[in-house]
Amino acid sequence: MRVVCLLIVFGLSQLFCSAQKKSWEMGDTFPNFSYDGQFARDYQLKDLKGSYVLIHYWASWNEESRKMQLSFIDSYARFKDRKFKQGRKFYVVSIALDNNPDIYLLALKKDNLPWKNHYCDYQSWKSPLVQLGKIEHIPSNFLLDPRGVIIGKNLKKEQLDEILRGL
């Protein structure tokens, strides 16, 4: 009986600790989420399983995050259709922390990003996807493997390219 109680307490403490994690770490499975993509179509992160996915958090008002996102254009062009050893493609999902639709849409138009997975719910830091990602600063990003496991975090373009080249 005592062993069973200890196992239950240990299991509950592990569950509580993982729920209270401050941020996602390498080796964690990023949780699934839904978002409205291009053409007002509903998407889910799990729809991209089997491919490598970069989830990038940014905002139109944050110059560093926009520059970083622009730097990923070349990486996207190079790897989007690549057949990896364990994955079929490479996708980028951009999540914006904007609260003004006009400014957000202007930034998207100006930056002319080639990928189709853009999302902004205009709730800025209060967005459920910001909370889900445990985002405390931007730019922030996560590279997921084909199973949805985090294999890179807060990568710069050169780091992203190096990882993708080796896959």
matplotlib code that plots the C-alpha trace (Angstrom):
import matplotlib.pyplot as plt

x = [0.0, 2.8, 4.5, 1.3, 0.8, 4.4, 3.9, 0.7, 2.3, 5.4, 3.2, 1.1, 4.2, 5.6, 2.4, 2.2, 5.8, 5.5, 2.3, 4.2, 7.2, 8.2, 9.0, 9.1, 12.5, 14.4, 12.8, 9.3, 6.4, 4.9, 1.1, -1.3, -3.2, -5.7, -5.4, -7.1, -4.7, -4.6, -7.9, -9.8, -9.2, -8.9, -5.6, -4.1, -0.4, -0.9, -1.8, 1.9, 3.1, 5.6, 7.4, 9.8, 8.0, 9.4, 6.9, 8.0, 6.5, 6.9, 5.2, 5.0, 6.2, 9.3, 12.1, 14.3, 11.5, 10.7, 14.3, 14.6, 11.5, 12.8, 16.0, 14.0, 12.8, 16.0, 15.8, 12.2, 13.0, 15.9, 14.2, 10.4, 10.3, 13.3, 12.8, 14.5, 15.6, 12.8, 10.5, 8.8, 8.9, 9.7, 7.0, 7.0, 4.1, 4.2, 2.3, 2.0, 1.6, -0.1, -3.3, -3.9, -5.2, -4.2, -0.6, -0.3, -1.6, 0.6, 3.7, 2.7, 2.2, 5.5, 7.5, 6.0, 6.6, 6.3, 4.8, 1.0, 0.8, 0.3, -1.8, -2.8, -5.8, -5.0, -4.8, -1.0, 0.5, -2.9, -3.3, -4.0, -1.2, 1.3, 0.2, 0.4, 3.9, 4.9, 6.4, 8.0, 9.9, 10.0, 11.5, 11.0, 10.8, 10.7, 11.8, 9.8, 10.7, 8.2, 6.7, 6.2, 9.2, 11.2, 14.7, 15.6, 14.7, 15.2, 17.3, 18.9, 18.9, 22.4, 21.5, 18.3, 20.1, 22.8, 20.2, 18.1, 21.1, 22.0, 18.6]
y = [0.0, 2.4, 1.8, 2.5, 5.7, 6.8, 6.0, 8.0, 11.0, 10.8, 10.6, 13.5, 15.6, 14.8, 15.9, 19.1, 19.9, 19.4, 21.6, 24.3, 24.4, 27.9, 27.1, 24.3, 22.5, 20.4, 17.0, 18.2, 17.5, 20.8, 20.7, 20.7, 23.9, 25.1, 28.3, 30.1, 29.9, 31.5, 31.6, 31.5, 27.7, 26.0, 24.3, 22.3, 21.8, 18.0, 18.4, 19.1, 15.9, 14.0, 17.2, 19.6, 22.7, 26.0, 27.9, 31.5, 34.1, 37.7, 41.1, 43.9, 46.4, 44.3, 45.0, 42.1, 39.5, 40.8, 40.7, 37.2, 36.1, 37.7, 35.8, 32.5, 33.1, 31.7, 28.6, 28.0, 28.2, 25.8, 23.2, 23.4, 20.6, 18.6, 14.9, 14.4, 11.0, 11.0, 13.7, 14.8, 18.6, 21.8, 24.3, 27.6, 28.7, 32.4, 33.5, 37.3, 39.2, 42.1, 43.9, 46.1, 44.3, 47.1, 47.3, 43.5, 43.1, 45.9, 44.2, 40.9, 42.6, 44.5, 41.4, 39.2, 36.0, 32.9, 30.5, 30.2, 29.5, 32.9, 33.5, 36.6, 36.8, 40.4, 39.7, 40.4, 38.9, 37.6, 35.3, 31.7, 30.6, 32.9, 31.3, 27.8, 28.5, 29.9, 32.9, 35.5, 37.5, 37.8, 36.7, 33.2, 30.0, 26.2, 23.7, 20.5, 17.1, 15.0, 13.7, 17.2, 17.0, 20.2, 19.8, 23.5, 26.5, 30.3, 29.5, 32.0, 31.4, 29.8, 27.4, 26.5, 25.8, 23.7, 21.5, 21.1, 20.3, 17.4, 15.8]
z = [0.0, 0.9, -2.4, -4.3, -2.4, -3.2, -6.9, -7.0, -5.2, -7.5, -10.6, -9.5, -8.7, -12.2, -13.8, -11.8, -12.5, -16.3, -16.3, -14.5, -16.8, -17.6, -21.2, -23.7, -23.9, -26.4, -26.5, -25.4, -27.8, -28.8, -28.2, -31.1, -31.8, -34.4, -36.4, -39.3, -42.2, -45.5, -47.4, -44.0, -43.8, -40.5, -39.9, -37.1, -36.3, -36.4, -40.1, -40.7, -38.8, -41.0, -41.9, -40.1, -38.9, -37.7, -35.5, -35.4, -33.0, -34.2, -34.4, -37.0, -34.4, -33.5, -35.9, -34.7, -35.1, -38.6, -39.7, -38.4, -40.2, -43.4, -43.0, -43.0, -46.6, -48.1, -45.8, -46.7, -50.4, -50.0, -47.8, -48.4, -50.9, -49.7, -49.0, -45.6, -44.3, -41.8, -43.0, -46.2, -46.2, -44.3, -43.3, -41.5, -39.3, -38.4, -35.3, -34.9, -31.6, -33.2, -32.1, -35.1, -38.2, -40.6, -39.4, -39.3, -42.9, -44.1, -42.6, -44.3, -47.6, -47.3, -46.2, -48.9, -47.1, -49.3, -46.8, -46.4, -42.6, -41.0, -37.9, -35.9, -33.6, -32.7, -28.9, -28.8, -25.6, -24.4, -27.4, -26.5, -28.9, -27.2, -23.9, -25.4, -26.7, -23.3, -25.1, -22.9, -25.7, -29.4, -31.7, -30.5, -32.5, -32.2, -34.8, -34.6, -36.1, -38.0, -34.7, -33.3, -30.9, -30.4, -31.9, -32.0, -30.1, -30.8, -33.9, -36.1, -39.9, -39.9, -37.0, -38.8, -42.1, -40.3, -38.6, -41.8, -43.9, -41.5, -41.6]

ax = plt.figure().add_subplot(projection="3d")
ax.plot(x, y, z, "-o")
ax.set_aspect("equal")
plt.show()
